[in-house]
Amino acid sequence: MVLPKFEYKKAKNVADAIALYKGRKGKAVYLAGGTDLIPLIKQRLSTPSAVIDLKGIDELRSVTSKDGWVEIGANVTLFELKNNPVVRNNFPALYESLEATACETLQMRGTIGGNILQETRCLEHNQSLEWRTARGFCLRSGGKECNVVKGSKICFANYCSDNAPALVTLGAEAKLTGPEGTRTIKLSTLFTGDALRPFAVNAGEILTHIRVPAKKTKGAYEKLRVRESMDYPLVGVAVSATGAGAKICVGGVGLKPRMYELKNAGIEAGIKEILDKASTDAKPVANAVLSPAYRKKMVGVLIKRAVKRTIGEGK
Ligand SMILES: Cc1cc2nc3c(=O)[nH]c(=O)nc-3n(C[C@H](O)[C@H](O)[C@H](O)COP(=O)(O)OP(=O)(O)OC[C@H]3O[C@@H](n4cnc5c(N)ncnc54)[C@H](O)[C@@H]3O)c2cc1C
């Protein structure tokens, strides 16, 4: 598949990127590693008239520790982040989710910002223009209804970042800068649960940093995928614990990551309630390569596995 024509601009810094965006009246998109965006453009699922490359922006490339936070630049690659000693020593859930993301060649190109802001996915949507034309366009491609859940006016595409659930369990925040200024929000509030507009990111805003409280945690990440060598999550469960409490986040199934909290209890106490709630919340549909019933069942299985490994039981 060949790329269509578009204007390419390389930004020197964040202010320059925003100015380039503003000059293109909403028709531009930002590019980081391009591992998500370029296939979408090739498939005509994204049709920008201009692409603004953020890769040359040095201020987005570092990991720093300051004032009780670890601040991660959005352009840090998944591979660099995985091999950062602060991540390895303090954030095991994140280390494992980075290790589980695609394969090392993709980790060397893909960035943490692009990973969080990757588009939602569906077997009926992530296809070539020819395939979708022959099949009949779904809601997401401008059709009248969802092709998976017939009659539905809701898109059920899955949000597939492996690393967002781990970051949510760590209490991460997202720093965004755009035409209207800079703001910092809880990462968990970045996800809208609407597959057609999955992120609470305003036009022209750049995710500049993700910051994580600089606290040592215990944790684990468990992932269901078909190919162990490289595959998107069909369910992903992150657990991070400090002291007696723990945060559990389920991703890969449904429209956004869902967080559950065990407060002031031993990590084993209260787990039943979370298992019940997470299984009820997970409502997979037939838009991925494994059956909805199996993926739903695996939510509970992976929560148990991740919790067991967090408390030092099991492999
Ligand atoms: C074969 C394959 C396997 C994959 N497997 C996995 C997997 O197992 N797990 C997983 O989590 N993901 C997977 N991915 C998805 C994705 O490619 C990677 O997660 C990668 O990290 C995306 O980062 P990128 O820098 O390449 O993003 P890009 O493709 O450059 O950008 C992705 C999106 O984010 C936007 N964007 C990027 N950076 C910014 C920013 N700083 N501010 C605002 N917007 C921004 C872009 O406009 C675009 O919409 C896979 C992709 C492929 C092609």
PDBQT file of the ligand as one rigid body, heavy atoms in Angstrom, charges set to zero:
ROOT
HETATM    1  C1  LIG A 401       2.785  -4.676  14.179  1.00  0.00    +0.000 C 
HETATM    2  C2  LIG A 401       2.385  -3.809  15.343  1.00  0.00    +0.000 A 
HETATM    3  C3  LIG A 401       2.232  -4.362  16.601  1.00  0.00    +0.000 A 
HETATM    4  C4  LIG A 401       1.854  -3.565  17.677  1.00  0.00    +0.000 A 
HETATM    5  N1  LIG A 401       1.725  -4.152  18.893  1.00  0.00    +0.000 NA
HETATM    6  C5  LIG A 401       1.405  -3.405  19.962  1.00  0.00    +0.000 A 
HETATM    7  C6  LIG A 401       1.318  -4.013  21.253  1.00  0.00    +0.000 A 
HETATM    8  O1  LIG A 401       1.535  -5.213  21.437  1.00  0.00    +0.000 OA
HETATM    9  N2  LIG A 401       0.972  -3.220  22.306  1.00  0.00    +0.000 N 
HETATM   10  C7  LIG A 401       0.724  -1.884  22.163  1.00  0.00    +0.000 A 
HETATM   11  O2  LIG A 401       0.450  -1.223  23.154  1.00  0.00    +0.000 OA
HETATM   12  N3  LIG A 401       0.779  -1.295  20.947  1.00  0.00    +0.000 NA
HETATM   13  C8  LIG A 401       1.135  -2.002  19.853  1.00  0.00    +0.000 A 
HETATM   14  N4  LIG A 401       1.236  -1.397  18.618  1.00  0.00    +0.000 N 
HETATM   15  C9  LIG A 401       0.731   0.003  18.471  1.00  0.00    +0.000 C 
HETATM   16  C10 LIG A 401       1.721   1.195  18.327  1.00  0.00    +0.000 C 
HETATM   17  O3  LIG A 401       2.367   1.195  17.114  1.00  0.00    +0.000 OA
HETATM   18  C11 LIG A 401       2.756   1.308  19.387  1.00  0.00    +0.000 C 
HETATM   19  O4  LIG A 401       2.075   1.213  20.593  1.00  0.00    +0.000 OA
HETATM   20  C12 LIG A 401       3.633   2.588  19.388  1.00  0.00    +0.000 C 
HETATM   21  O5  LIG A 401       4.113   2.821  20.686  1.00  0.00    +0.000 OA
HETATM   22  C13 LIG A 401       2.976   3.862  18.901  1.00  0.00    +0.000 C 
HETATM   23  O6  LIG A 401       3.922   4.916  19.064  1.00  0.00    +0.000 OA
HETATM   24  P1  LIG A 401       4.446   5.804  17.847  1.00  0.00    +0.000 P 
HETATM   25  O7  LIG A 401       5.463   6.742  18.420  1.00  0.00    +0.000 OA
HETATM   26  O8  LIG A 401       4.874   4.986  16.708  1.00  0.00    +0.000 OA
HETATM   27  O9  LIG A 401       3.095   6.579  17.513  1.00  0.00    +0.000 OA
HETATM   28  P2  LIG A 401       2.621   7.305  16.169  1.00  0.00    +0.000 P 
HETATM   29  O10 LIG A 401       2.188   6.302  15.201  1.00  0.00    +0.000 OA
HETATM   30  O11 LIG A 401       3.620   8.306  15.701  1.00  0.00    +0.000 OA
HETATM   31  O12 LIG A 401       1.362   8.116  16.752  1.00  0.00    +0.000 OA
HETATM   32  C14 LIG A 401       0.218   7.458  17.239  1.00  0.00    +0.000 C 
HETATM   33  C15 LIG A 401      -0.881   8.474  17.471  1.00  0.00    +0.000 C 
HETATM   34  O13 LIG A 401      -0.528   9.354  18.533  1.00  0.00    +0.000 OA
HETATM   35  C16 LIG A 401      -0.473  10.715  18.069  1.00  0.00    +0.000 C 
HETATM   36  N5  LIG A 401       0.702  11.289  18.765  1.00  0.00    +0.000 N 
HETATM   37  C17 LIG A 401       1.923  10.704  18.875  1.00  0.00    +0.000 A 
HETATM   38  N6  LIG A 401       2.677  11.427  19.727  1.00  0.00    +0.000 NA
HETATM   39  C18 LIG A 401       1.930  12.481  20.124  1.00  0.00    +0.000 A 
HETATM   40  C19 LIG A 401       2.146  13.560  21.051  1.00  0.00    +0.000 A 
HETATM   41  N7  LIG A 401       3.309  13.708  21.704  1.00  0.00    +0.000 N 
HETATM   42  N8  LIG A 401       1.154  14.446  21.245  1.00  0.00    +0.000 NA
HETATM   43  C20 LIG A 401      -0.044  14.303  20.593  1.00  0.00    +0.000 A 
HETATM   44  N9  LIG A 401      -0.321  13.296  19.719  1.00  0.00    +0.000 NA
HETATM   45  C21 LIG A 401       0.660  12.387  19.519  1.00  0.00    +0.000 A 
HETATM   46  C22 LIG A 401      -0.344  10.641  16.555  1.00  0.00    +0.000 C 
HETATM   47  O14 LIG A 401      -0.929  11.741  15.926  1.00  0.00    +0.000 OA
HETATM   48  C23 LIG A 401      -1.134   9.373  16.262  1.00  0.00    +0.000 C 
HETATM   49  O15 LIG A 401      -2.501   9.639  16.202  1.00  0.00    +0.000 OA
HETATM   50  C24 LIG A 401       1.627  -2.166  17.502  1.00  0.00    +0.000 A 
HETATM   51  C25 LIG A 401       1.781  -1.609  16.232  1.00  0.00    +0.000 A 
HETATM   52  C26 LIG A 401       2.146  -2.410  15.157  1.00  0.00    +0.000 A 
HETATM   53  C27 LIG A 401       2.321  -1.778  13.807  1.00  0.00    +0.000 C 
ENDROOT
TORSDOF 0
